[in-house]
């Protein structure tokens, strides 16, 4: 991005992790709800996201990622874990009462959310068991950019590719944690996401990922040297 363009816009990609602030937790919950409203995490409600998923889990070191801001407005986000198979099991073991309380209050506010609880349990049940002898495996859990900030006109005007900046930040976090392979699950009908990952060197994995209410597919990443 040229210095002239930089001078005219206020843009930053802010990583988050164990020191996540309440403001960033709220921004993550807001972005997730707006961009991935059908996901199990979003269906559990904004309180679950802001009070537990995006506040407690980062402080436990179980998830991390980055938020992109345009003129101090949340524009996009990415969330990753370095423990694809076990991060939620760890969260439940370490904070069973709190997660139970937040989920129960979410369901009491909207009983239809019980379907999201069931889907989350099915997804966890179908995760492969951790293999202590296998290389560390990460996962891109959630990723999205608000439509106005990925529109062609915006990208031409600002020279920004927010999705690429967010993915670069996440891949740097994987590298820092010695993650040597990762996966991502996307909706089967999300052609834009599928092409994005293919264009960034990810390879197709499972054609159908078990446990999800909507048909999803998997993409896999590992450095060429690890193949």
Backbone as CSV, one residue per row, in Angstrom:
resi,resn,N_x,N_y,N_z,CA_x,CA_y,CA_z,C_x,C_y,C_z
1,UNK,0.854,-1.190,0.000,0.000,0.000,0.000,0.882,1.229,0.000
2,UNK,0.639,2.182,-0.904,1.476,3.357,-1.028,1.327,4.259,0.179
3,UNK,2.368,5.097,0.422,2.323,5.999,1.570,1.229,7.037,1.399
4,UNK,0.938,7.446,0.115,-0.121,8.425,-0.107,-1.476,7.870,0.306
5,UNK,-1.732,6.601,-0.054,-2.983,5.977,0.353,-3.027,5.821,1.858
6,UNK,-1.897,5.413,2.461,-1.841,5.234,3.908,-2.183,6.516,4.639
7,UNK,-1.758,7.644,4.085,-1.992,8.915,4.760,-3.463,9.301,4.744
8,UNK,-4.214,8.747,3.788,-5.611,9.156,3.655,-6.577,8.254,4.409
9,UNK,-6.114,7.097,4.880,-7.021,6.172,5.546,-6.450,5.772,6.898
10,UNK,-7.335,5.348,7.755,-6.949,4.877,9.085,-7.279,3.392,9.149
11,UNK,-6.276,2.566,8.945,-6.475,1.117,8.825,-5.439,0.400,9.663
12,UNK,-5.905,-0.636,10.362,-4.960,-1.448,11.123,-5.509,-2.857,11.290
13,UNK,-4.615,-3.804,11.434,-4.962,-5.176,11.788,-4.422,-5.412,13.188
14,UNK,-5.314,-5.654,14.123,-4.957,-5.773,15.539,-5.055,-7.226,15.992
15,UNK,-3.914,-7.873,16.252,-3.968,-9.244,16.771,-4.568,-9.268,18.176
16,UNK,-5.148,-10.400,18.549,-5.627,-10.588,19.916,-5.218,-11.970,20.398
17,UNK,-5.126,-12.084,21.722,-4.748,-13.355,22.333,-5.061,-13.315,23.810
18,UNK,-4.101,-13.713,24.630,-4.356,-13.812,26.070,-4.661,-12.460,26.708
19,UNK,-4.233,-11.380,26.086,-4.517,-10.054,26.625,-5.730,-9.385,25.995
20,UNK,-6.652,-10.170,25.451,-7.814,-9.602,24.765,-8.584,-8.661,25.691
21,UNK,-9.015,-7.529,25.135,-9.785,-6.557,25.912,-11.281,-6.800,25.730
22,UNK,-12.068,-6.217,26.629,-13.524,-6.346,26.525,-14.032,-5.728,25.225
23,UNK,-13.405,-4.633,24.794,-13.829,-3.983,23.548,-13.608,-4.898,22.348
24,UNK,-12.438,-5.530,22.287,-12.157,-6.442,21.174,-13.090,-7.648,21.230
25,UNK,-13.373,-8.157,22.425,-14.323,-9.274,22.556,-15.687,-8.895,21.993
26,UNK,-16.134,-7.687,22.287,-17.425,-7.228,21.757,-17.374,-7.080,20.241
27,UNK,-16.257,-6.560,19.730,-16.124,-6.407,18.280,-16.124,-7.766,17.586
28,UNK,-15.447,-8.740,18.169,-15.436,-10.090,17.604,-16.838,-10.686,17.585
29,UNK,-17.561,-10.534,18.687,-18.926,-11.059,18.754,-19.824,-10.387,17.721
30,UNK,-19.661,-9.078,17.561,-20.478,-8.343,16.600,-20.183,-8.785,15.169
31,UNK,-18.898,-8.906,14.828,-18.518,-9.338,13.485,-18.983,-10.764,13.215
32,UNK,-18.798,-11.638,14.189,-19.203,-13.032,14.015,-20.713,-13.124,13.787
33,UNK,-21.476,-12.391,14.590,-22.923,-12.415,14.431,-23.380,-11.873,13.087
34,UNK,-22.682,-10.852,12.585,-23.069,-10.239,11.317,-22.666,-11.084,10.114
35,UNK,-21.495,-11.711,10.191,-20.939,-12.397,9.023,-21.199,-13.897,9.005
36,UNK,-21.366,-14.502,10.167,-21.522,-15.957,10.262,-22.720,-16.279,11.142
37,UNK,-23.845,-15.677,10.822,-25.007,-15.750,11.711,-25.573,-17.158,11.851
38,UNK,-25.270,-18.054,10.902,-25.813,-19.411,10.959,-24.884,-20.388,11.662
39,UNK,-23.701,-19.934,12.092,-22.748,-20.840,12.731,-23.224,-21.198,14.138
40,UNK,-22.829,-22.366,14.659,-23.260,-22.749,16.012,-22.872,-21.728,17.073
41,UNK,-21.691,-21.144,16.956,-21.247,-20.156,17.943,-22.182,-18.952,17.937
42,UNK,-22.516,-18.452,16.744,-23.407,-17.294,16.658,-24.810,-17.631,17.133
43,UNK,-25.273,-18.840,16.826,-26.630,-19.227,17.214,-26.791,-19.361,18.724
44,UNK,-25.680,-19.514,19.439,-25.754,-19.551,20.900,-25.961,-18.164,21.503
45,UNK,-25.879,-17.134,20.672,-26.250,-15.804,21.117,-25.078,-14.889,21.414
46,UNK,-25.325,-13.579,21.394,-24.257,-12.601,21.620,-23.638,-12.684,23.006
47,UNK,-24.423,-13.034,24.018,-23.856,-13.148,25.364,-22.831,-14.275,25.433
48,UNK,-23.154,-15.418,24.821,-22.205,-16.530,24.803,-20.913,-16.107,24.119
49,UNK,-21.023,-15.382,23.010,-19.821,-14.983,22.275,-18.996,-13.962,23.052
50,UNK,-19.639,-12.912,23.553,-18.870,-11.834,24.185,-18.427,-12.173,25.603
51,UNK,-19.242,-12.961,26.333,-18.926,-13.233,27.741,-18.101,-14.500,27.943
52,UNK,-18.067,-15.362,26.932,-17.292,-16.593,27.097,-16.363,-16.848,25.916
53,UNK,-16.931,-17.104,24.760,-16.127,-17.584,23.636,-15.006,-16.612,23.284
54,UNK,-15.327,-15.319,23.180,-14.320,-14.343,22.764,-13.692,-13.579,23.923
55,UNK,-13.948,-14.003,25.135,-13.273,-13.389,26.282,-12.488,-14.427,27.071
56,UNK,-13.164,-15.513,27.463,-12.499,-16.533,28.284,-11.524,-17.371,27.464
57,UNK,-11.941,-17.828,26.290,-11.077,-18.720,25.508,-9.757,-18.066,25.092
58,UNK,-9.748,-16.798,24.636,-8.449,-16.186,24.353,-7.561,-16.080,25.589
59,UNK,-8.152,-15.723,26.729,-7.340,-15.583,27.942,-6.773,-16.926,28.391
60,UNK,-7.457,-18.019,28.067,-6.930,-19.356,28.348,-5.835,-19.765,27.360
61,UNK,-5.651,-18.985,26.309,-4.678,-19.343,25.283,-5.187,-20.376,24.303
62,UNK,-6.511,-20.578,24.246,-7.079,-21.617,23.390,-7.419,-21.110,21.997
63,UNK,-7.718,-19.831,21.857,-7.929,-19.241,20.537,-7.206,-17.901,20.478
64,UNK,-6.911,-17.473,19.263,-6.295,-16.168,19.030,-6.713,-15.721,17.636
65,UNK,-6.147,-14.625,17.164,-6.508,-14.162,15.835,-6.247,-12.684,15.675
66,UNK,-7.095,-12.023,14.886,-6.903,-10.602,14.622,-8.225,-9.983,14.186
67,UNK,-8.333,-8.676,14.440,-9.472,-7.876,13.982,-8.928,-6.756,13.112
68,UNK,-9.542,-6.541,11.957,-9.177,-5.422,11.090,-10.109,-4.251,11.375
69,UNK,-9.524,-3.069,11.469,-10.302,-1.856,11.723,-10.073,-0.861,10.591
70,UNK,-11.158,-0.299,10.115,-11.111,0.748,9.103,-11.757,1.984,9.692
71,UNK,-10.969,3.049,9.869,-11.459,4.250,10.551,-12.069,3.890,11.902
72,UNK,-11.387,3.004,12.622,-11.781,2.526,13.951,-13.086,1.732,13.948
73,UNK,-13.562,1.360,12.790,-14.759,0.524,12.683,-14.333,-0.921,12.415
74,UNK,-14.861,-1.894,13.153,-14.508,-3.291,12.885,-14.903,-3.674,11.457
75,UNK,-13.907,-4.119,10.678,-14.138,-4.411,9.262,-14.055,-5.893,8.937
76,UNK,-13.345,-6.653,9.747,-13.188,-8.080,9.490,-12.448,-8.733,10.634
77,UNK,-12.457,-10.067,10.635,-11.805,-10.780,11.731,-11.391,-12.169,11.283
78,UNK,-10.450,-12.732,12.013,-10.058,-14.124,11.827,-9.762,-14.708,13.200
79,UNK,-10.158,-15.950,13.398,-9.971,-16.637,14.681,-9.348,-17.996,14.402
80,UNK,-8.290,-18.323,15.143,-7.597,-19.595,14.941,-7.342,-20.266,16.285
81,UNK,-7.065,-21.554,16.214,-6.600,-22.304,17.379,-5.412,-23.141,16.960
82,UNK,-4.509,-23.396,17.891,-3.384,-24.284,17.587,-3.664,-25.710,18.041
83,UNK,-4.909,-25.978,18.463,-5.303,-27.315,18.917,-6.662,-27.651,18.315
84,UNK,-6.651,-28.045,17.047,-7.897,-28.260,16.323,-8.793,-29.297,16.987
85,UNK,-8.207,-30.368,17.493,-9.006,-31.463,18.040,-9.455,-31.239,19.477
86,UNK,-8.710,-30.425,20.237,-8.954,-30.428,21.667,-9.260,-29.111,22.339
87,UNK,-9.336,-27.993,21.581,-9.445,-26.708,22.278,-10.757,-26.575,23.047
88,UNK,-11.875,-27.058,22.479,-13.140,-26.925,23.202,-13.218,-27.895,24.377
89,UNK,-12.647,-29.086,24.206,-12.608,-30.016,25.338,-11.802,-29.431,26.487
90,UNK,-10.697,-28.763,26.155,-9.906,-28.092,27.196,-10.722,-27.003,27.878
91,UNK,-11.459,-26.233,27.080,-12.271,-25.153,27.651,-13.309,-25.706,28.613
92,UNK,-13.949,-26.813,28.232,-14.973,-27.413,29.093,-14.352,-27.951,30.373
93,UNK,-13.209,-28.603,30.255,-12.541,-29.139,31.451,-12.146,-28.026,32.414
94,UNK,-11.652,-26.935,31.873,-11.097,-25.879,32.712,-12.143,-24.878,33.187
95,UNK,-13.302,-24.844,32.525,-14.304,-23.837,32.896,-15.710,-24.391,32.711
96,UNK,-15.930,-25.604,33.223,-17.198,-26.296,33.002,-18.378,-25.505,33.553
97,UNK,-18.273,-25.018,34.793,-19.400,-24.312,35.396,-19.734,-23.053,34.611
98,UNK,-18.703,-22.295,34.232,-18.963,-21.032,33.548,-19.590,-21.256,32.176
99,UNK,-19.046,-22.197,31.402,-19.610,-22.433,30.075,-21.035,-22.971,30.193
100,UNK,-21.279,-23.829,31.198,-22.632,-24.340,31.401,-23.606,-23.238,31.751
101,UNK,-23.182,-22.319,32.610,-24.046,-21.217,33.022,-24.368,-20.299,31.845
102,UNK,-23.347,-19.921,31.063,-23.575,-19.009,29.942,-24.464,-19.658,28.891
103,UNK,-24.222,-20.938,28.596,-25.055,-21.628,27.612,-26.490,-21.778,28.115
104,UNK,-26.647,-22.083,29.399,-27.996,-22.240,29.956,-28.771,-20.932,29.899
105,UNK,-28.125,-19.827,30.256,-28.825,-18.540,30.210,-29.147,-18.148,28.771
106,UNK,-28.267,-18.504,27.818,-28.548,-18.221,26.407,-29.776,-18.989,25.940
107,UNK,-29.868,-20.261,26.325,-31.010,-21.083,25.916,-32.293,-20.597,26.590
108,UNK,-32.202,-20.175,27.857,-33.390,-19.667,28.543,-33.932,-18.412,27.866
109,UNK,-33.027,-17.575,27.348,-33.466,-16.372,26.650,-34.129,-16.705,25.316
110,UNK,-33.670,-17.794,24.685,-34.229,-18.207,23.393,-34.122,-19.722,23.293
111,UNK,-35.195,-20.449,23.644,-35.134,-21.918,23.660,-34.724,-22.547,22.333
112,UNK,-34.897,-21.824,21.216,-34.493,-22.381,19.921,-32.983,-22.605,19.855
113,UNK,-32.242,-21.963,20.757,-30.789,-22.127,20.748,-30.348,-23.522,21.167
114,UNK,-31.261,-24.325,21.681,-30.899,-25.691,22.048,-30.419,-26.460,20.820
115,UNK,-30.919,-26.093,19.634,-30.460,-26.747,18.400,-28.989,-26.455,18.150
116,UNK,-28.546,-25.241,18.485,-27.135,-24.896,18.315,-26.269,-25.667,19.300
117,UNK,-26.772,-25.859,20.521,-26.040,-26.660,21.505,-25.869,-28.086,20.988
118,UNK,-26.941,-28.652,20.451,-26.882,-30.016,19.922,-25.889,-30.110,18.765
119,UNK,-25.912,-29.112,17.856,-24.977,-29.139,16.727,-23.537,-29.049,17.215
120,UNK,-23.288,-28.177,18.192,-21.931,-28.059,18.734,-21.465,-29.379,19.333
121,UNK,-22.358,-30.071,20.033,-21.999,-31.364,20.620,-21.699,-32.397,19.539
122,UNK,-22.477,-32.377,18.453,-22.238,-33.318,17.359,-20.912,-33.037,16.667
123,UNK,-20.586,-31.764,16.492,-19.305,-31.404,15.879,-18.156,-31.896,16.743
124,UNK,-18.248,-31.662,18.063,-17.191,-32.111,18.972,-17.078,-33.628,18.976
125,UNK,-18.223,-34.311,18.928,-18.211,-35.775,18.954,-17.520,-36.357,17.730
126,UNK,-17.586,-35.649,16.604,-17.016,-36.152,15.363,-15.588,-35.678,15.113
127,UNK,-15.019,-34.916,16.055,-13.625,-34.516,15.900,-12.717,-35.735,16.033
128,UNK,-11.638,-35.792,15.247,-10.698,-36.898,15.415,-10.018,-36.812,16.773
129,UNK,-9.757,-37.937,17.422,-9.092,-37.895,18.730,-7.678,-37.350,18.600
130,UNK,-7.208,-36.605,19.599,-5.838,-36.090,19.549,-4.828,-37.227,19.443
131,UNK,-3.826,-37.036,18.593,-2.755,-38.018,18.415,-1.460,-37.400,18.925
132,UNK,-0.953,-37.857,20.074,0.254,-37.242,20.636,1.476,-37.391,19.746
133,UNK,1.437,-38.327,18.801,2.580,-38.543,17.920,2.485,-37.762,16.611
134,UNK,1.333,-37.126,16.375,1.136,-36.380,15.132,1.641,-34.949,15.288
135,UNK,2.034,-34.306,14.177,2.426,-32.893,14.255,1.271,-32.040,14.757
136,UNK,1.609,-30.922,15.380,0.581,-30.037,15.921,-0.310,-29.519,14.798
137,UNK,-1.616,-29.609,14.996,-2.572,-29.238,13.952,-3.449,-28.094,14.429
138,UNK,-3.498,-27.028,13.646,-4.321,-25.874,13.977,-5.569,-25.822,13.117
139,UNK,-6.357,-24.783,13.330,-7.584,-24.620,12.547,-7.963,-23.148,12.480
140,UNK,-8.382,-22.720,11.305,-9.044,-21.424,11.165,-10.504,-21.646,11.529
141,UNK,-10.914,-21.100,12.662,-12.252,-21.361,13.192,-13.310,-20.446,12.591
142,UNK,-12.974,-19.181,12.424,-13.929,-18.194,11.904,-13.149,-17.134,11.147
143,UNK,-13.751,-16.627,10.064,-13.029,-15.696,9.197,-14.065,-14.967,8.357
144,UNK,-13.982,-13.653,8.329,-14.908,-12.912,7.490,-14.553,-11.440,7.412
145,UNK,-14.988,-10.803,6.340,-14.800,-9.364,6.125,-16.149,-8.781,5.729
146,UNK,-16.505,-7.666,6.326,-17.779,-7.027,6.013,-17.857,-6.720,4.516
147,UNK,-19.030,-6.891,3.904,-19.141,-6.774,2.445,-18.584,-5.476,1.875
148,UNK,-18.817,-4.355,2.538,-18.353,-3.085,1.982,-16.835,-2.972,1.954
149,UNK,-16.154,-3.789,2.769,-14.695,-3.732,2.822,-14.025,-4.830,1.995
150,UNK,-14.831,-5.616,1.290,-14.253,-6.553,0.328,-14.815,-6.322,-1.073
151,UNK,-15.569,-5.228,-1.224,-16.108,-4.873,-2.531,-14.977,-4.444,-3.462
152,UNK,-15.149,-4.700,-4.737,-14.116,-4.380,-5.724,-13.775,-2.898,-5.703
153,UNK,-14.791,-2.048,-5.608,-14.548,-0.601,-5.615,-13.680,-0.186,-4.429
154,UNK,-13.955,-0.767,-3.254,-13.157,-0.450,-2.068,-11.711,-0.884,-2.262
155,UNK,-11.504,-2.081,-2.787,-10.141,-2.586,-2.947,-9.358,-1.773,-3.968
156,UNK,-10.026,-1.333,-5.030,-9.347,-0.502,-6.028,-8.981,0.851,-5.426
157,UNK,-9.904,1.437,-4.689,-9.676,2.779,-4.135,-8.590,2.788,-3.071
158,UNK,-8.589,1.793,-2.201,-7.670,1.802,-1.056,-6.426,0.947,-1.253
159,UNK,-6.446,0.077,-2.268,-5.360,-0.901,-2.475,-5.267,-1.895,-1.318
160,UNK,-6.322,-2.022,-0.541,-6.318,-2.940,0.599,-6.949,-4.269,0.220
161,UNK,-6.367,-5.330,0.734,-6.943,-6.677,0.651,-7.037,-7.180,2.091
162,UNK,-8.107,-6.799,2.771,-8.216,-7.070,4.200,-8.180,-8.565,4.478
163,UNK,-8.827,-9.353,3.639,-8.825,-10.802,3.864,-7.411,-11.363,3.815
164,UNK,-6.598,-10.871,2.899,-5.214,-11.347,2.818,-4.408,-10.905,4.038
165,UNK,-4.645,-9.689,4.503,-3.932,-9.207,5.691,-4.300,-10.027,6.926
166,UNK,-5.580,-10.355,7.059,-6.011,-11.159,8.206,-5.429,-12.568,8.139
167,UNK,-5.464,-13.174,6.956,-4.900,-14.521,6.823,-3.402,-14.505,7.111
168,UNK,-2.704,-13.485,6.638,-1.268,-13.377,6.908,-1.008,-13.286,8.409
169,UNK,-1.824,-12.516,9.123,-1.664,-12.404,10.571,-1.870,-13.754,11.241
170,UNK,-2.902,-14.481,10.812,-3.186,-15.793,11.407,-2.071,-16.789,11.118
171,UNK,-1.558,-16.771,9.896,-0.489,-17.707,9.557,0.780,-17.387,10.346
172,UNK,0.995,-16.113,10.635,2.117,-15.747,11.491,1.951,-16.287,12.901
173,UNK,0.715,-16.277,13.397,0.461,-16.845,14.726,0.669,-18.356,14.722
174,UNK,0.262,-19.020,13.644,0.544,-20.454,13.528,2.050,-20.707,13.580
175,UNK,2.796,-19.909,12.836,4.250,-20.096,12.801,4.860,-19.878,14.181
176,UNK,4.391,-18.859,14.897,4.922,-18.582,16.238,4.676,-19.746,17.191
177,UNK,3.573,-20.474,16.978,3.218,-21.586,17.867,3.659,-22.943,17.312
178,UNK,4.488,-22.898,16.263,5.053,-24.128,15.667,3.968,-25.056,15.114
179,UNK,2.865,-24.484,14.660,1.827,-25.280,14.003,2.307,-25.620,12.594
180,UNK,2.324,-26.890,12.262,2.862,-27.325,10.976,1.792,-27.724,9.972
181,UNK,0.556,-27.772,10.404,-0.546,-28.034,9.482,-1.826,-27.477,10.094
182,UNK,-2.781,-27.185,9.231,-4.031,-26.585,9.710,-5.160,-26.953,8.768
183,UNK,-6.371,-26.772,9.263,-7.541,-27.001,8.430,-8.515,-25.855,8.606
184,UNK,-9.452,-25.777,7.683,-10.556,-24.833,7.785,-11.783,-25.519,7.209
185,UNK,-12.931,-25.244,7.783,-14.197,-25.808,7.322,-15.057,-24.665,6.806
186,UNK,-15.553,-24.807,5.587,-16.387,-23.762,4.988,-17.667,-24.393,4.444
187,UNK,-18.695,-23.574,4.318,-19.941,-24.051,3.722,-19.679,-24.516,2.295
188,UNK,-20.266,-25.636,1.934,-20.035,-26.198,0.604,-20.481,-25.250,-0.504
189,UNK,-21.498,-24.416,-0.231,-22.002,-23.515,-1.266,-21.325,-22.146,-1.250
190,UNK,-20.287,-21.976,-0.434,-19.580,-20.691,-0.360,-18.422,-20.704,-1.351
191,UNK,-18.739,-20.424,-2.609,-17.729,-20.488,-3.666,-16.620,-19.466,-3.441
192,UNK,-16.977,-18.280,-2.949,-15.972,-17.238,-2.712,-14.908,-17.721,-1.733
193,UNK,-15.329,-18.349,-0.631,-14.371,-18.848,0.359,-13.547,-19.998,-0.204
194,UNK,-14.181,-20.885,-0.944,-13.454,-22.028,-1.496,-12.361,-21.563,-2.454
195,UNK,-12.683,-20.610,-3.308,-11.684,-20.089,-4.238,-10.583,-19.334,-3.504
196,UNK,-10.949,-18.636,-2.432,-9.951,-17.901,-1.652,-8.898,-18.848,-1.092
197,UNK,-9.331,-19.931,-0.472,-8.365,-20.858,0.120,-7.549,-21.571,-0.950
198,UNK,-8.186,-21.974,-2.033,-7.432,-22.595,-3.120,-6.384,-21.632,-3.666
199,UNK,-6.760,-20.366,-3.812,-5.830,-19.365,-4.317,-4.672,-19.086,-3.388
200,UNK,-4.832,-19.419,-2.105,-3.759,-19.219,-1.131,-3.012,-20.512,-0.816
201,UNK,-3.190,-21.518,-1.655,-2.386,-22.724,-1.539,-2.934,-23.812,-0.646
202,UNK,-4.167,-23.651,-0.145,-4.781,-24.705,0.658,-5.306,-25.790,-0.275
203,UNK,-5.318,-27.020,0.210,-5.736,-28.155,-0.597,-7.076,-28.708,-0.103
204,UNK,-7.915,-29.220,-1.020,-9.186,-29.819,-0.588,-8.961,-31.001,0.344
205,UNK,-9.805,-31.091,1.378,-9.775,-32.217,2.300,-11.069,-33.000,2.189
206,UNK,-11.778,-33.146,3.300,-13.026,-33.903,3.303,-14.086,-33.229,2.434
207,UNK,-14.798,-34.036,1.640,-15.903,-33.509,0.835,-17.128,-33.210,1.690
208,UNK,-17.280,-33.930,2.780,-18.373,-33.704,3.729,-17.796,-33.837,5.136
209,UNK,-17.972,-32.805,5.956,-17.471,-32.838,7.331,-18.621,-33.263,8.237
210,UNK,-18.495,-34.382,8.959,-19.615,-34.880,9.769,-19.918,-33.980,10.961
211,UNK,-21.191,-33.981,11.351,-21.620,-33.267,12.548,-22.279,-31.930,12.289
212,UNK,-22.027,-31.343,11.104,-22.558,-30.017,10.815,-23.973,-30.112,10.247
213,UNK,-24.813,-29.176,10.662,-26.196,-29.137,10.183,-26.236,-28.834,8.687
214,UNK,-25.400,-27.909,8.250,-25.320,-27.548,6.837,-24.116,-28.253,6.216
215,UNK,-24.220,-28.615,4.942,-23.105,-29.304,4.295,-21.874,-28.409,4.267
216,UNK,-20.769,-28.950,4.738,-19.517,-28.210,4.782,-18.411,-29.053,4.170
217,UNK,-17.351,-28.365,3.744,-16.182,-29.030,3.183,-14.940,-28.542,3.918
218,UNK,-13.858,-29.267,3.737,-12.619,-28.996,4.467,-11.508,-28.631,3.490
219,UNK,-10.657,-27.686,3.919,-9.419,-27.397,3.207,-8.263,-27.556,4.189
220,UNK,-7.120,-27.984,3.659,-5.955,-28.296,4.486,-4.756,-27.484,4.033
221,UNK,-3.933,-27.107,5.007,-2.699,-26.369,4.714,-1.540,-27.001,5.457
222,UNK,-0.409,-27.059,4.783,0.851,-27.370,5.447,1.967,-26.829,4.576
223,UNK,3.091,-26.420,5.185,4.203,-25.918,4.388,4.680,-26.989,3.418
224,UNK,5.193,-26.542,2.284,5.663,-27.499,1.281,6.718,-28.433,1.848
225,UNK,7.555,-27.934,2.743,8.630,-28.745,3.320,8.114,-29.833,4.236
226,UNK,6.829,-29.692,4.688,6.269,-30.682,5.600,5.485,-31.761,4.875
227,UNK,5.399,-31.678,3.552,4.554,-32.587,2.810,5.078,-33.973,2.716
